[in-house]
Amino acid sequence: MQLILAVLALSTLLVTIVIVVWNQNTKKGTTNVSARKSGQLSSLELSINPLPEFRWETTDPLQFRPFKPIYYITMALKSTTPSDLIRIDCNYLSRIQERKVTMAKHENHTLGCLPSGAEAVQEVYSYLLGEYLPARYPTLFSRDDKVFRNRVTGASISLLPPNDPIAALRRLGETVEDDMFFLRETPEGHQCIAFLCCCPSGFDPATKIGKLLKEIHGPVPSYDKIGPSMERYFSRLQVGKSATRVNWSVTTNPELFNVSGNHVNEGDRVEEDMQVDIDETRVRMELQTLTRMPKTRAILFSFKTYLYPIQDIKAEGLGPDLADAIEGLKTGNAPGMWVYKGGVRWGKSVCEYLRS
C-alpha cells in the first residue's frame, strides 16, 4: 500500500512540474509575441555586438564592386543585423569635419524636418548617442547619465535631444557620417518627414521633404517596376530586422555634396561623349540601410557614401568589368539609366580609359 501511495505521489509531482514548465513557456512566448506587436525588442534583438579593440585610424573603408554586365533595377536587399547600422573607418574625422562645413554653408539643403518628424528624429538621436554608439564603439564613444562624449572629435553632447529637431539633426551630422531620411507610413504610401543629408548625389534633399516615395523617385527610370514592392517591403519591415543594399554610379568630380549635375533629367542640356579628367573621376557607392524604429515606427533610411578613384578600379584589374557594367546601363529592364546616370556624357571617355 505504501508503495502505491509513493508511486501516486511521484506521479502527481511530475504532472505538477510539467504544468508549471508549460505555463512558463507559454507566458514567455506570449511576452515575446506581445513585445513584437508593440514594437519593443527582446533582449536578443536589442543586443549590439561591441568592438572593444576597434581603431578607426587603421580601419580601411569597405570595398564594394557590384559590377554586372547588364543593369537590372531591383531592390537587391540583404538582411543585416542592428550592430552594422553605422560603419566607421579611417576617413571618419575628415568626413565629420567636412560635414560640419557643409551643414554650415548649406543648412536649408542638408537639414529638414516636418512637425510630424520631430519625434522620430528625437528617437534616433537618443538611440544612437545613448545606446548604439557607446555600445558598438566603446573606444570612440562613451556616456554617463547626462553627456555623450566623442573621443575622436573631443565633443561632449547632451544625451537629452534638443527640442529643435534641426539642432538634433545637426548634432547627429557632427557625430556620424551616415546621411538619413526619416519615413512614415501614410494611406498613400511612405512619406519623407525629416532628413539629414550632406552627401546628395545629383538631387536637392530639401525638395524631398513631405513627398511620398513614388514622388521622390519620380525622375528614376523604370522605378514603377520596383515601387510597389518597396512600399510593401517597408510596410512589413520589423523592428530589429535591418536590410542593406549597395547603389553605384560614376561621377566626374570627387565632391560629396552635389545637388545637381550627377544625373541627367528630362529637359537637361547634355554634352555627349565629353572628355573627362580621369584624375577627378570617382566610382561613387552608397551603402544603404533600412531600420524600423520601435517607438515611433518610423523607418530610418540611412546611407554612407564611398568614393573610389577610378584608377584604383583599373589597378585592381576590374577595368573591363566596370566598362561592361557602364555600357550595360543601356540594356536590362531600365535602359533609361544610361542617360539618367550620366553615361551619355562620360561613358565613352571612361570606358576607353578602363579598357586601355
N, C-alpha and C positions, 0 to 999 in steps of 0.2 A: 504493500500500500504506500509506504514511504517513497519507494522508487517511482511509483506512478505520479505521486504528488510532485516529486522533484523534476520529473520529465515535463509535467504540465507547467511548472513554474519557469523552467528554462525556455519552453516554447513561448510562453507569454512575454518573457523578456526579449526574445529575438524579434517577435512581432512588433513590440513597442519600439525597438531600435530601428527596424525597417521603416515604421511610420514616421518617426522623428527625422530620419535622414531624408526620406521622400519629401516631407514638408519643407525641410531646409532647402533642398534643391529646387523645389517648386517656387519658393519665395525668392531665391536667388535669381532664377530665370525670369520671374515676373519683374524683379527690380531692374534687371538688365534691359528687358523689353521696354519698361516704362521710361528708363533713362534715355533709351534711343528715341522714343517717341517724343519726349520732352526736349530733346536736343542736347541733353547732358551726356558727358563721356564717361565710360567706365575707366577704372584706373589703368587698364591695359591700353585703351585708346588714348588716354592722356599722356602716356609715357613719352618722354623726349630723350633720346639716346645722347648722353653728353659726350663731348670730345675733350677730355681733360688735359690732353697734351697738344692741342691744336695751336699751330703757329701760322698766323696769316702771312707773315713775310716770306715764308718758304713754300707756300701753297700755290701751285700753278693753277691758272684758270682751267676750267673744264674744256675739253676739246670735243666739238661736235662736227661730224662730217656726214650729214644725211643726204648725200647726193645720189639722185636716181635719174636715169636717162629719160624717163617720161614723167611729167608732172601730173599728179592727181590731187585734186583738192579733197582732203579728208580731215576728220578731226584728229586722227592718229594719236589718241590719248593713251598714256601708260599710267598704271597705278603707281603711287609712291606713298611714302609714309609722312606723317606730320613733322618728323625730325628733319626732313630735307626741305622745309619751307624756304629757308634763307641760306644761300651759299656765299661763302666768303673766301677770298683769295688774296694774292699779293697786290692786286690793284685796289684793295679796299680803301686805303687812306686817300689816294689821289682821286678816286671816284667820289668819295664823300666831299672832299674839298671842292671838286668841280660842281657837284650838285648844289652846294651852298651858293656858289656864284650864280648858277643857272636860275635857282629859285629867286634870288635877289633881283636879277635882271628881268626875269620873265614870270613874275608871280602869277599873273592872270592866266598864263598858258600852262603853268605847271601844277597849280593847286586850285581845287574847286570842290564845293560841297553844297548840295541842296539841304534844306531843313530836314528832309526825310533821311538824310545820310549821316547826320551828326552822331547818332547813337552807334552806328556801325563803325565809324571812324574811332570813337572812343573805345569800343570793344577791341578793335585790332591794336590800338595804342597800348591798352592795358595788358593784352596778351603778349605782345612782342617784348615790351620793356619789363613787364612784371613777371613773366613766366618763361617765354621761349628763349630769348637771347641769353639770359644768365644761366639757364639750364643747359642749353646746347653748347655755348661757347664760354665756359667759366674762366678761361684765361684772358678773354677780351672784355667781358661784361660782368658786373656784379650789382647787387642791390641790397638795401636794407629796408626798413619799414616805409621809408618815405622817398628815397632817392635811388635812381638808376645811374650807374657810373660806367662810362666808356673809357677803358684804359688806353685805347689807341688814340682817340682824339682828345682825351682829357676832359670831356664834357660830363657834367652832372645835371641830371634832368629829373624833375618831379615825376614820381610814379602816378600821381593823380592827373588824369588827362585834362588839358585846358578846356574851359567852357567853349572857347572859339575853335571850331573844328579845323579851320585853316591853320591856326597855330599848332594844333596837334599833328596835322599832316606835315607841316614844315619840320617839326621835331623828328618825325619818322624819316623824312627825307634826309636829315642830317645824321641819321643813325644806320640806315640800311641802304644798299644800292638798288634794291628792287623797286620798280615802279608798281603802282597799284590802282586798279579800278574796282570800285565797290558797286555791286549789283544787287537789286532786289527784284523779286518776282511780282509781276502785276498780271491782271487778267489778259493784257495784250502781249505780254512777254517780259523778258528781263530788262530792267532799266538801269542805266548808269546814274548813281546817286551821289558819287564823290570820286575824286581822282587825285593821285599824286604821280606826276609823270615828268621826269627830267630827260627822258630818252625817247621822245616820239620820233618815229621814222616816217616822215612824209605826211604827217597829219597834225592838226592842232587839237590837243586834248580838250581845250575849252569848248570846242564845237560838239563834243560828245556828251557833255553833261545833260542829263534829263532825257536822253534818247534811248530808244529800245535797241537791242542787239541788231535787229534787222535794219534799223536806220543807221546805226554806227557802221555796219559793214556794207552799206548801200553801194559804195564805189568798187567793192571787191568783185571781180568777175566770177560768175557761177556760184556765188555764195548761196543761192537758193538750193543748191544741191546738198548743202550740209546745215543750212539754217534751222529747219525743223528738228533735225537730230540734236543740234546743240541745245535748243530750248528744252527738249525732253531730258537730255543728259543733265543740264543744270538743275532742272526740277527734281531729279532723282538723287542728286549728289548728297551723300550723307556726311554728317559730322565725323571727322576722323578718317575719312576715305578720300585722300587727295589724289589729284591726277596731274600729269605734266605732258607737254608736247614741245617740240622744237620747230621754230619758224626761221627760214633763212632767206637772205636776199643779198644783192651786191650793191654797194654804194661807191661813188667816185670821190668820196671825201671821208675823213675819219671823225666827223662831228657826231657826237652823241645826241645833242639837241638839234633836231631838224624838223621843223613844222611844214616844210614844203620842199619839193624838188626830188625826193627819192622815188615818188610814184608819179605815174603819168595818168591823169584823169581825163575824162571826156571834155573836149574843148581846149585842152592844153596845147600850146605850140611845142612841137617836137623836132629837135635836130637829130636826124637819124644817122647812125653809124659814125658818131663823133669819136675823135681820138681822145683817149683818157690818159691821165697821169697815173701810171701804174703804181708809183710810189705812194700815192694818196688813196688808192683803191683798196677797199676792205670787203671781206665777206662778213656780213652782219647777221648775227643769230640771236634769237630770243628764246630763253628757257622759260616757258610759261607754266604757271601753276594755278590750279583751281582748288580753293579751300572753302568749305562751309563753316561759317562761324556759329557757335552753339546758341548764343543768347538771342541775337537779332535775326538769325537765319539768313543773314546776308551772305552773298558769295564774294569772296576776295579773289579777284583775277590779278595775279602778280606776275611780273616777269623781270628777269635780269638780262641785260644786253651784253653780248660778247662781240668784240671786233677782232678779226684775224686778217693781218696783211695778206694780200693775195699772193705775194711772193712766198709766204710760208706754205700755202696750199700747194704751190707748184714744187717747192723744195721737198715736200713730203712724197712727191710722185703722184699726186692726185690731180694734177692739172687737166689731163684728158677727162677724168671723171666729172670735174666741175664744169668743164666746157660742154660736155654732153648734157649735164643737168640744166645748164643755162639755155641751150638750144631746145631742150625738152620742155621748156615753158610754152613753146608754140603748140605742143601736142597734148595728149591726155584729155581729161574731161573739163579743162578750164583753159582753152587756148588764149583767152584774153590776158592771161598772166604775163605773156611776153611783153605786151605793151604796158600793162599796169605796173609791173615791177621795174620798168625802165630798160628792159633788154633791147628794145628798138633803138635806144640811144647808144648804150655802151657795149652791147652784146658782141658785136663783130670784133671790136678792138680787144676786148678782154679775152675772148675765145682764141684769137690769134696768138696772144701772148701765152696763154695757158698751154697751147699745143706746140709752141715754138721750142 
